[in-house]
Amino acid sequence: MSEAVVKEIIEKAIADEKFRKKLFKRPKKTLAGYDLTEKERKLLEGLDEDNFDDFAGGLGDRTTKGVWTPGG
């Protein structure tokens, strides 16, 4: 299920600064090995580094409880 993969990517970007920098510098390459739908891929590729913390913080407990869904 790719929802779990999106959660994994967001959590990794929060915890791992090197991964986060790669995600913003080369999103297509960084996401290449992940099993994502096209919608999920576009969402993650479209994240903005300047407001990522606000985005991730806005997810709150949804990322840790596994009920967050892309676009929802």
C-alpha positions in Angstrom: 0.0 0.0 0.0 1.6 3.3 -1.1 0.0 5.3 1.7 2.4 3.7 4.1 5.3 4.6 1.7 4.2 8.3 1.6 4.2 8.2 5.4 7.6 6.7 5.4 9.0 9.3 3.1 7.6 12.2 5.1 8.8 10.8 8.4 12.3 10.2 6.9 12.4 13.7 5.5 11.5 15.0 9.0 14.2 12.9 10.7 17.0 12.8 8.2 18.3 16.2 7.0 20.4 14.6 4.2 17.4 12.7 2.8 15.3 15.9 3.0 17.9 17.9 1.1 18.0 15.2 -1.6 14.2 15.1 -1.8 14.1 18.8 -2.5 17.1 19.0 -4.8 16.4 15.9 -6.9 12.8 14.7 -6.1 12.4 12.5 -9.1 15.7 10.7 -8.5 15.1 10.5 -4.7 11.6 9.0 -5.1 12.6 6.7 -8.0 12.9 3.6 -5.8 9.5 4.0 -4.0 6.2 2.4 -5.0 4.0 5.5 -5.4 1.0 6.3 -7.4 1.4 9.2 -9.9 -0.7 11.4 -7.6 1.4 10.7 -4.6 4.6 11.2 -6.6 3.4 14.6 -7.8 2.4 15.6 -4.3 5.9 14.7 -2.9 7.7 16.3 -5.8 5.7 19.5 -5.4 6.6 20.0 -1.7 8.3 23.2 -1.0 11.4 23.2 1.2 10.6 26.5 2.8 7.2 25.4 4.1 7.9 21.7 4.6 8.0 22.0 8.4 4.6 23.7 8.3 3.3 21.0 6.0 4.7 18.1 8.1 3.6 19.8 11.3 0.1 20.3 9.9 -0.1 16.5 9.5 0.2 16.2 13.3 -0.7 12.8 14.7 -2.0 11.7 11.3 1.5 10.6 10.2 2.2 8.6 13.3 -1.2 7.0 13.5 -1.3 6.0 9.8 -4.6 7.7 8.9 -3.2 10.5 6.8 -3.9 10.1 3.1 -2.3 12.1 0.3 -4.5 15.0 -0.8 -6.9 14.4 2.1 
